[in-house]
Amino acid sequence: MSSGSNSGGLMSSAGLVRYFDSEDRDAIAMSPKTVLAFCVLFGTFVQILSLTVA
């Protein structure tokens, strides 16, 4: 086998896996229920606004 442009593929992708698997401790953590509730409330607010403006 000759060393071509495909050499080191697994080595380079291993660093990306380690990067994306690590969690940042300074990041804001929100539960999925909180995000869903916010989206429903925001959607309701937009619908009410569109009824009052139009």
PyMOL Python script that loads the backbone (N, CA, C, O; Angstrom):
from pymol import cmd

cmd.read_pdbstr("""\
ATOM      1  N   MET A   1       0.838  -1.193   0.000  1.00  0.00           N
ATOM      2  CA  MET A   1       0.000   0.000   0.000  1.00  0.00           C
ATOM      3  C   MET A   1       0.873   1.243   0.000  1.00  0.00           C
ATOM      4  O   MET A   1       1.855   1.324   0.737  1.00  0.00           O
ATOM      5  N   SER A   2       0.521   2.172  -0.801  1.00  0.00           N
ATOM      6  CA  SER A   2       1.286   3.408  -0.840  1.00  0.00           C
ATOM      7  C   SER A   2       0.591   4.465  -0.006  1.00  0.00           C
ATOM      8  O   SER A   2      -0.628   4.446   0.170  1.00  0.00           O
ATOM      9  N   SER A   3       1.381   5.375   0.497  1.00  0.00           N
ATOM     10  CA  SER A   3       0.791   6.451   1.301  1.00  0.00           C
ATOM     11  C   SER A   3       0.307   7.545   0.363  1.00  0.00           C
ATOM     12  O   SER A   3       1.110   8.272  -0.223  1.00  0.00           O
ATOM     13  N   GLY A   4      -1.006   7.661   0.223  1.00  0.00           N
ATOM     14  CA  GLY A   4      -1.595   8.656  -0.675  1.00  0.00           C
ATOM     15  C   GLY A   4      -2.304   9.727   0.128  1.00  0.00           C
ATOM     16  O   GLY A   4      -1.951  10.023   1.269  1.00  0.00           O
ATOM     17  N   SER A   5      -3.306  10.293  -0.500  1.00  0.00           N
ATOM     18  CA  SER A   5      -4.045  11.363   0.168  1.00  0.00           C
ATOM     19  C   SER A   5      -4.994  10.820   1.236  1.00  0.00           C
ATOM     20  O   SER A   5      -5.548  11.598   2.013  1.00  0.00           O
ATOM     21  N   ASN A   6      -5.193   9.491   1.292  1.00  0.00           N
ATOM     22  CA  ASN A   6      -6.123   8.897   2.245  1.00  0.00           C
ATOM     23  C   ASN A   6      -5.428   8.467   3.536  1.00  0.00           C
ATOM     24  O   ASN A   6      -6.082   7.907   4.416  1.00  0.00           O
ATOM     25  N   SER A   7      -4.161   8.704   3.670  1.00  0.00           N
ATOM     26  CA  SER A   7      -3.451   8.261   4.872  1.00  0.00           C
ATOM     27  C   SER A   7      -3.751   9.191   6.036  1.00  0.00           C
ATOM     28  O   SER A   7      -3.777  10.411   5.875  1.00  0.00           O
ATOM     29  N   GLY A   8      -3.976   8.614   7.206  1.00  0.00           N
ATOM     30  CA  GLY A   8      -4.213   9.414   8.400  1.00  0.00           C
ATOM     31  C   GLY A   8      -5.649   9.873   8.561  1.00  0.00           C
ATOM     32  O   GLY A   8      -5.912  10.803   9.323  1.00  0.00           O
ATOM     33  N   GLY A   9      -6.579   9.249   7.867  1.00  0.00           N
ATOM     34  CA  GLY A   9      -7.973   9.653   7.960  1.00  0.00           C
ATOM     35  C   GLY A   9      -8.556   9.407   9.330  1.00  0.00           C
ATOM     36  O   GLY A   9      -9.280  10.247   9.863  1.00  0.00           O
ATOM     37  N   LEU A  10      -8.244   8.260   9.902  1.00  0.00           N
ATOM     38  CA  LEU A  10      -8.785   7.948  11.215  1.00  0.00           C
ATOM     39  C   LEU A  10      -8.149   8.809  12.299  1.00  0.00           C
ATOM     40  O   LEU A  10      -8.806   9.175  13.274  1.00  0.00           O
ATOM     41  N   MET A  11      -6.896   9.124  12.131  1.00  0.00           N
ATOM     42  CA  MET A  11      -6.225   9.950  13.131  1.00  0.00           C
ATOM     43  C   MET A  11      -6.805  11.364  13.155  1.00  0.00           C
ATOM     44  O   MET A  11      -6.971  11.944  14.228  1.00  0.00           O
ATOM     45  N   SER A  12      -7.110  11.919  11.990  1.00  0.00           N
ATOM     46  CA  SER A  12      -7.605  13.290  11.964  1.00  0.00           C
ATOM     47  C   SER A  12      -9.052  13.370  12.452  1.00  0.00           C
ATOM     48  O   SER A  12      -9.436  14.372  13.056  1.00  0.00           O
ATOM     49  N   SER A  13      -9.853  12.347  12.206  1.00  0.00           N
ATOM     50  CA  SER A  13     -11.238  12.396  12.655  1.00  0.00           C
ATOM     51  C   SER A  13     -11.353  12.082  14.143  1.00  0.00           C
ATOM     52  O   SER A  13     -12.351  12.449  14.764  1.00  0.00           O
ATOM     53  N   ALA A  14     -10.379  11.426  14.722  1.00  0.00           N
ATOM     54  CA  ALA A  14     -10.433  11.108  16.150  1.00  0.00           C
ATOM     55  C   ALA A  14     -10.383  12.381  16.989  1.00  0.00           C
ATOM     56  O   ALA A  14     -11.016  12.448  18.043  1.00  0.00           O
ATOM     57  N   GLY A  15      -9.657  13.368  16.548  1.00  0.00           N
ATOM     58  CA  GLY A  15      -9.601  14.636  17.275  1.00  0.00           C
ATOM     59  C   GLY A  15     -10.941  15.347  17.263  1.00  0.00           C
ATOM     60  O   GLY A  15     -11.322  15.965  18.257  1.00  0.00           O
ATOM     61  N   LEU A  16     -11.661  15.269  16.151  1.00  0.00           N
ATOM     62  CA  LEU A  16     -12.983  15.896  16.083  1.00  0.00           C
ATOM     63  C   LEU A  16     -13.967  15.207  16.997  1.00  0.00           C
ATOM     64  O   LEU A  16     -14.802  15.864  17.618  1.00  0.00           O
ATOM     65  N   VAL A  17     -13.883  13.884  17.091  1.00  0.00           N
ATOM     66  CA  VAL A  17     -14.785  13.144  17.973  1.00  0.00           C
ATOM     67  C   VAL A  17     -14.525  13.552  19.414  1.00  0.00           C
ATOM     68  O   VAL A  17     -15.471  13.763  20.173  1.00  0.00           O
ATOM     69  N   ARG A  18     -13.275  13.666  19.800  1.00  0.00           N
ATOM     70  CA  ARG A  18     -12.957  14.083  21.163  1.00  0.00           C
ATOM     71  C   ARG A  18     -13.431  15.513  21.421  1.00  0.00           C
ATOM     72  O   ARG A  18     -13.883  15.825  22.523  1.00  0.00           O
ATOM     73  N   TYR A  19     -13.330  16.387  20.409  1.00  0.00           N
ATOM     74  CA  TYR A  19     -13.738  17.779  20.571  1.00  0.00           C
ATOM     75  C   TYR A  19     -15.248  17.886  20.773  1.00  0.00           C
ATOM     76  O   TYR A  19     -15.705  18.614  21.654  1.00  0.00           O
ATOM     77  N   PHE A  20     -16.019  17.172  19.972  1.00  0.00           N
ATOM     78  CA  PHE A  20     -17.468  17.290  20.057  1.00  0.00           C
ATOM     79  C   PHE A  20     -18.049  16.490  21.213  1.00  0.00           C
ATOM     80  O   PHE A  20     -19.173  16.770  21.632  1.00  0.00           O
ATOM     81  N   ASP A  21     -17.335  15.513  21.743  1.00  0.00           N
ATOM     82  CA  ASP A  21     -17.835  14.750  22.876  1.00  0.00           C
ATOM     83  C   ASP A  21     -17.653  15.480  24.193  1.00  0.00           C
ATOM     84  O   ASP A  21     -18.382  15.215  25.149  1.00  0.00           O
ATOM     85  N   SER A  22     -16.715  16.375  24.260  1.00  0.00           N
ATOM     86  CA  SER A  22     -16.477  17.077  25.526  1.00  0.00           C
ATOM     87  C   SER A  22     -17.544  18.133  25.745  1.00  0.00           C
ATOM     88  O   SER A  22     -17.920  18.848  24.816  1.00  0.00           O
ATOM     89  N   GLU A  23     -18.029  18.229  26.964  1.00  0.00           N
ATOM     90  CA  GLU A  23     -19.042  19.220  27.297  1.00  0.00           C
ATOM     91  C   GLU A  23     -18.388  20.427  27.951  1.00  0.00           C
ATOM     92  O   GLU A  23     -17.470  20.291  28.760  1.00  0.00           O
ATOM     93  N   ASP A  24     -18.863  21.583  27.596  1.00  0.00           N
ATOM     94  CA  ASP A  24     -18.344  22.811  28.168  1.00  0.00           C
ATOM     95  C   ASP A  24     -19.064  23.090  29.481  1.00  0.00           C
ATOM     96  O   ASP A  24     -20.293  23.126  29.521  1.00  0.00           O
ATOM     97  N   ARG A  25     -18.318  23.284  30.535  1.00  0.00           N
ATOM     98  CA  ARG A  25     -18.932  23.516  31.846  1.00  0.00           C
ATOM     99  C   ARG A  25     -19.500  24.921  31.974  1.00  0.00           C
ATOM    100  O   ARG A  25     -20.338  25.168  32.842  1.00  0.00           O
ATOM    101  N   ASP A  26     -19.060  25.849  31.125  1.00  0.00           N
ATOM    102  CA  ASP A  26     -19.554  27.221  31.171  1.00  0.00           C
ATOM    103  C   ASP A  26     -20.818  27.405  30.338  1.00  0.00           C
ATOM    104  O   ASP A  26     -21.416  28.481  30.364  1.00  0.00           O
ATOM    105  N   ALA A  27     -21.236  26.378  29.599  1.00  0.00           N
ATOM    106  CA  ALA A  27     -22.397  26.501  28.723  1.00  0.00           C
ATOM    107  C   ALA A  27     -23.687  26.509  29.537  1.00  0.00           C
ATOM    108  O   ALA A  27     -23.756  25.947  30.630  1.00  0.00           O
ATOM    109  N   ILE A  28     -24.699  27.154  28.983  1.00  0.00           N
ATOM    110  CA  ILE A  28     -26.008  27.198  29.632  1.00  0.00           C
ATOM    111  C   ILE A  28     -26.695  25.856  29.407  1.00  0.00           C
ATOM    112  O   ILE A  28     -26.803  25.391  28.272  1.00  0.00           O
ATOM    113  N   ALA A  29     -27.153  25.242  30.479  1.00  0.00           N
ATOM    114  CA  ALA A  29     -27.835  23.955  30.382  1.00  0.00           C
ATOM    115  C   ALA A  29     -29.329  24.166  30.586  1.00  0.00           C
ATOM    116  O   ALA A  29     -29.757  24.682  31.619  1.00  0.00           O
ATOM    117  N   MET A  30     -30.112  23.769  29.602  1.00  0.00           N
ATOM    118  CA  MET A  30     -31.567  23.888  29.676  1.00  0.00           C
ATOM    119  C   MET A  30     -32.184  22.534  29.372  1.00  0.00           C
ATOM    120  O   MET A  30     -31.701  21.795  28.513  1.00  0.00           O
ATOM    121  N   SER A  31     -33.249  22.222  30.081  1.00  0.00           N
ATOM    122  CA  SER A  31     -33.914  20.949  29.827  1.00  0.00           C
ATOM    123  C   SER A  31     -34.762  21.064  28.557  1.00  0.00           C
ATOM    124  O   SER A  31     -35.194  22.160  28.202  1.00  0.00           O
ATOM    125  N   PRO A  32     -34.997  19.964  27.884  1.00  0.00           N
ATOM    126  CA  PRO A  32     -35.829  20.000  26.674  1.00  0.00           C
ATOM    127  C   PRO A  32     -37.257  20.476  26.946  1.00  0.00           C
ATOM    128  O   PRO A  32     -37.883  21.088  26.080  1.00  0.00           O
ATOM    129  N   LYS A  33     -37.768  20.201  28.135  1.00  0.00           N
ATOM    130  CA  LYS A  33     -39.120  20.648  28.479  1.00  0.00           C
ATOM    131  C   LYS A  33     -39.186  22.170  28.556  1.00  0.00           C
ATOM    132  O   LYS A  33     -40.187  22.770  28.163  1.00  0.00           O
ATOM    133  N   THR A  34     -38.133  22.792  29.057  1.00  0.00           N
ATOM    134  CA  THR A  34     -38.083  24.248  29.138  1.00  0.00           C
ATOM    135  C   THR A  34     -38.060  24.866  27.749  1.00  0.00           C
ATOM    136  O   THR A  34     -38.741  25.860  27.498  1.00  0.00           O
ATOM    137  N   VAL A  35     -37.288  24.286  26.856  1.00  0.00           N
ATOM    138  CA  VAL A  35     -37.204  24.798  25.491  1.00  0.00           C
ATOM    139  C   VAL A  35     -38.547  24.635  24.788  1.00  0.00           C
ATOM    140  O   VAL A  35     -38.990  25.546  24.088  1.00  0.00           O
ATOM    141  N   LEU A  36     -39.196  23.493  24.963  1.00  0.00           N
ATOM    142  CA  LEU A  36     -40.495  23.253  24.345  1.00  0.00           C
ATOM    143  C   LEU A  36     -41.552  24.227  24.881  1.00  0.00           C
ATOM    144  O   LEU A  36     -42.350  24.767  24.115  1.00  0.00           O
ATOM    145  N   ALA A  37     -41.550  24.443  26.185  1.00  0.00           N
ATOM    146  CA  ALA A  37     -42.507  25.375  26.782  1.00  0.00           C
ATOM    147  C   ALA A  37     -42.278  26.791  26.262  1.00  0.00           C
ATOM    148  O   ALA A  37     -43.238  27.503  25.967  1.00  0.00           O
ATOM    149  N   PHE A  38     -41.030  27.202  26.147  1.00  0.00           N
ATOM    150  CA  PHE A  38     -40.726  28.530  25.621  1.00  0.00           C
ATOM    151  C   PHE A  38     -41.200  28.668  24.179  1.00  0.00           C
ATOM    152  O   PHE A  38     -41.749  29.706  23.808  1.00  0.00           O
ATOM    153  N   CYS A  39     -40.995  27.642  23.367  1.00  0.00           N
ATOM    154  CA  CYS A  39     -41.423  27.689  21.963  1.00  0.00           C
ATOM    155  C   CYS A  39     -42.940  27.790  21.849  1.00  0.00           C
ATOM    156  O   CYS A  39     -43.451  28.546  21.023  1.00  0.00           O
ATOM    157  N   VAL A  40     -43.663  27.031  22.674  1.00  0.00           N
ATOM    158  CA  VAL A  40     -45.128  27.088  22.648  1.00  0.00           C
ATOM    159  C   VAL A  40     -45.610  28.467  23.084  1.00  0.00           C
ATOM    160  O   VAL A  40     -46.498  29.040  22.453  1.00  0.00           O
ATOM    161  N   LEU A  41     -45.038  29.000  24.146  1.00  0.00           N
ATOM    162  CA  LEU A  41     -45.439  30.330  24.612  1.00  0.00           C
ATOM    163  C   LEU A  41     -45.101  31.421  23.594  1.00  0.00           C
ATOM    164  O   LEU A  41     -45.886  32.345  23.383  1.00  0.00           O
ATOM    165  N   PHE A  42     -43.955  31.312  22.981  1.00  0.00           N
ATOM    166  CA  PHE A  42     -43.561  32.297  21.972  1.00  0.00           C
ATOM    167  C   PHE A  42     -44.471  32.213  20.752  1.00  0.00           C
ATOM    168  O   PHE A  42     -44.861  33.242  20.200  1.00  0.00           O
ATOM    169  N   GLY A  43     -44.811  31.000  20.326  1.00  0.00           N
ATOM    170  CA  GLY A  43     -45.721  30.829  19.197  1.00  0.00           C
ATOM    171  C   GLY A  43     -47.101  31.388  19.498  1.00  0.00           C
ATOM    172  O   GLY A  43     -47.721  32.015  18.640  1.00  0.00           O
ATOM    173  N   THR A  44     -47.583  31.163  20.715  1.00  0.00           N
ATOM    174  CA  THR A  44     -48.877  31.718  21.120  1.00  0.00           C
ATOM    175  C   THR A  44     -48.834  33.242  21.140  1.00  0.00           C
ATOM    176  O   THR A  44     -49.784  33.897  20.712  1.00  0.00           O
ATOM    177  N   PHE A  45     -47.752  33.799  21.629  1.00  0.00           N
ATOM    178  CA  PHE A  45     -47.581  35.250  21.658  1.00  0.00           C
ATOM    179  C   PHE A  45     -47.598  35.834  20.246  1.00  0.00           C
ATOM    180  O   PHE A  45     -48.215  36.874  20.013  1.00  0.00           O
ATOM    181  N   VAL A  46     -46.929  35.176  19.312  1.00  0.00           N
ATOM    182  CA  VAL A  46     -46.897  35.658  17.923  1.00  0.00           C
ATOM    183  C   VAL A  46     -48.292  35.567  17.312  1.00  0.00           C
ATOM    184  O   VAL A  46     -48.705  36.476  16.591  1.00  0.00           O
ATOM    185  N   GLN A  47     -49.017  34.499  17.584  1.00  0.00           N
ATOM    186  CA  GLN A  47     -50.370  34.365  17.041  1.00  0.00           C
ATOM    187  C   GLN A  47     -51.294  35.454  17.599  1.00  0.00           C
ATOM    188  O   GLN A  47     -52.092  36.024  16.855  1.00  0.00           O
ATOM    189  N   ILE A  48     -51.195  35.741  18.871  1.00  0.00           N
ATOM    190  CA  ILE A  48     -52.012  36.796  19.472  1.00  0.00           C
ATOM    191  C   ILE A  48     -51.654  38.149  18.865  1.00  0.00           C
ATOM    192  O   ILE A  48     -52.536  38.958  18.580  1.00  0.00           O
ATOM    193  N   LEU A  49     -50.381  38.389  18.672  1.00  0.00           N
ATOM    194  CA  LEU A  49     -49.948  39.645  18.061  1.00  0.00           C
ATOM    195  C   LEU A  49     -50.457  39.770  16.634  1.00  0.00           C
ATOM    196  O   LEU A  49     -50.873  40.852  16.219  1.00  0.00           O
ATOM    197  N   SER A  50     -50.429  38.689  15.886  1.00  0.00           N
ATOM    198  CA  SER A  50     -50.878  38.769  14.490  1.00  0.00           C
ATOM    199  C   SER A  50     -52.388  38.993  14.415  1.00  0.00           C
ATOM    200  O   SER A  50     -52.871  39.593  13.455  1.00  0.00           O
ATOM    201  N   LEU A  51     -53.136  38.523  15.406  1.00  0.00           N
ATOM    202  CA  LEU A  51     -54.578  38.756  15.412  1.00  0.00           C
ATOM    203  C   LEU A  51     -54.911  40.208  15.772  1.00  0.00           C
ATOM    204  O   LEU A  51     -55.872  40.771  15.248  1.00  0.00           O
ATOM    205  N   THR A  52     -54.135  40.803  16.647  1.00  0.00           N
ATOM    206  CA  THR A  52     -54.412  42.169  17.078  1.00  0.00           C
ATOM    207  C   THR A  52     -53.925  43.195  16.064  1.00  0.00           C
ATOM    208  O   THR A  52     -54.523  44.264  15.943  1.00  0.00           O
ATOM    209  N   VAL A  53     -52.866  42.900  15.342  1.00  0.00           N
ATOM    210  CA  VAL A  53     -52.311  43.870  14.390  1.00  0.00           C
ATOM    211  C   VAL A  53     -53.089  43.839  13.081  1.00  0.00           C
ATOM    212  O   VAL A  53     -53.357  44.893  12.504  1.00  0.00           O
ATOM    213  N   ALA A  54     -53.454  42.669  12.608  1.00  0.00           N
ATOM    214  CA  ALA A  54     -54.099  42.557  11.284  1.00  0.00           C
ATOM    215  C   ALA A  54     -55.542  42.946  11.299  1.00  0.00           C
ATOM    216  O   ALA A  54     -56.204  42.901  10.262  1.00  0.00           O
TER     217      ALA A  54
END
""", "prot")
cmd.dss("prot")
cmd.show_as("cartoon", "prot")
cmd.util.cbc("prot")
cmd.orient("prot")
